Amino acid sequence: PPPPQQPPPQQQQHYAHTGGGMAGGAYSRAGVLKHEKKARHCVLDGQRFSIYKGRGDTKPQLVLLLRTDVQRVWPSNQTTFSLILDPNRPGAKQPKKPGPQPPEKLEFTAETPHELNLWVETLQSAIAAARRG
């Protein structure tokens, strides 16, 4: 079958969930999620999750490599999920005191429970695939 067509730019935040989150052989999703109480354009592209200030930005504020930077995706409630970060990743915050530390996490809020489920499922699949590959 032909590869899935990219939706027109104005519809990118509403990707159809096709093939279990696979698009052209890589896991991908893009859309607006709230992060630190601000709307951010987030892009999952294969094994990278990038956070942009706005949709037109070319330089991401943060890029996480799913294989090494993220331990897991944790749905907190109907519309919020967290990415639990690996404390050993490059650039991780160093603990201020010795002993066990709570995991560093980034929280994101989707507009609807459906949108949340799509992000969580796609991220979980992409993390699993990144660890296998």
N, C-alpha and C positions, 0 to 999 in steps of 0.2 A: 504493500500500500504506500501511497505517497506520504512524505513526512507531514506532520500537522502544520497548518498555516498559522503564522503569527497573527493575532487579532490586530485590528487597527489600534493606533496608539491610545485613543480615548477609551478603549475597552480593556486595556492591558491589566487593570486591577481585577478584572473578572474573568480570568482564564477558565475555560471549560476544564473540568477535572477529567482528563482523558488518559486512559491506559495506566491508571494507578499513579499518576503524577509523572509519567515518562513523557518527555517531549523531545523528539529527535535523538533518543538514546540517553538523554541526561535528565535528571530531575530538575524541573524548573517551575517557578511561580514568581509573580511580581504583583505588588499591590501596596496599598497604604495600610500601615499598622501604626497604632499609637505607641510611642516609646518615650519614656520620661515625660509623659503628658503632652507630647507634641506629635503631630502627624508626620510620619516619616515614610519615604518610599523605600520599600524593602524588596530585594531581589534574591531569589534562590536560583543559582545557576550551576547545576551539577554539584560540585562539592564545596561551593562557596556561598555564604550568606552575607550579603552586603546591605548596609544601611546608608541611605542617602538623605540629605536634608530635604530635597525636593525632587520631583520627577525629572526635571531637565538637567540636574547636576551630573557632571561626568566623573567627579572625584568622590568616592564614598567616604563617609565619616568613619566607618568601621567595616572591616572585612573579617569574617570568621571562616576558617577552614574547618569543615565539619569533621574531618578525620582526626585532627589533632587538637582543635580548640574547644569543641563542644562535647560534653559528656552525654547529655540527653536533653530531650524536650519534655517539659513538665506542664500539662494543662492545669492551671490553677482553679479556674471556674468556667462558666459558660462562654466567656469571651476573652479570657486572658490566658496566656501561656508564658512559660519562662524557658530560656535556653540556659541550662546549667553548664557553666564553663569549666574547663579542665584547669586545675590549679598549676599544672606543670607546663602549660602552653607558653610559647614565647610571648613576652610582654605582659604576663600575668602580674597583677598587683602583688607585691610582697607583703606577707603578714606583718602586722605591727607588733604582735606578741607571739611567743612560742606556743606550741600545742596545737590541737585540732582546730581547724578553722571552718566556719560555715562556707559552703560553696558560693563562689561568685556567680551571680545570675543576672541576666538581662530580661526584663519583662516587656511583653508586647500585648496590646489589646486589639482585637479584631472588632469589626462593626457588628457581626452577627455570630451566633454559635456555629452556623454552617460554614462561614468563612474561617472561623477558628479551627474547625475540624479539618478543613482542606489543608491549611498551613501545617497543623500538627502531623497529619498523616504523611504529607509530602516530605516534611523535614525528617520524620522518623525513618522513612524509607531511604531518604538520601544519606542519612548518617549510617544506617546499616550497610548500604551499598559502598559508601566511602571506606568503611572498616574492612569490608571483604576485599575491596580492590586495592 
